[in-house]
Amino acid sequence: MSFTVVKAELEHCNPIASDMRESDRMEVWQSNGRDPLSAITESLGCSPLHCCTMMWHNEPVGMFGVGYRNGIGSPWLLATTSFPQWKRHLVRITKPHTTEWHIRYPILVNFTSLENGMSLKWLKYGGFAIHDDVIHEGRNGGRFVMFTGGYWLQELELPARRQAVIRACYLGNPDNQQD
């Protein structure tokens, strides 16, 4: 098969960063001011349990994983401009990983750019809930939407209660914020 997933290695970062999709470049810049190489190497470093490289004809073309801090997993995905050539493989190859994340992690939360259609589709296919009503303004512009998953959040029955838990865990207690 010409598309495979392998354990992510540091040497995979530079080839992916140097050819990163424009939507991913913009997302990492707008969200936290990072360049592609620092974004992908920091993501790899924050994802010791789950981080994989997608290989197309034995070349690294994308990386995905879950950063984990303070009991919260943060899924992420960064890809190269060759994405249109292998996009049909993405869901099939990554679905076992995203399914495992929902079982292993009690809370999965992160944000993705509203402009990053590929990431939004991948998240939906991966079983994540997209919260259109939770919009975050990026550090350098851009608008980001929250997505969630994990076994604990899936067990909460009421959407309003789930939203309150997400906001308290990830964004801080909204009752304590000043307008």
Secondary structure, 3 states (H helix, E strand, C coil): CCEEEEECCHHHHHHHHHCECHHHHHHHHHHHCCCHHHHHHHHHHCCCCEEEEEEECCEEEEEEEEEEECCEEEEEEEEECCHHHHHHHHHHHHHHHHHHHHHHCCCEEEEEECCCHHHHHHHHHCCCEEEEEEEEECCCCCEEEEEEECHHHHHCCCHHHHHHHHHHHHHCCHHHCCC
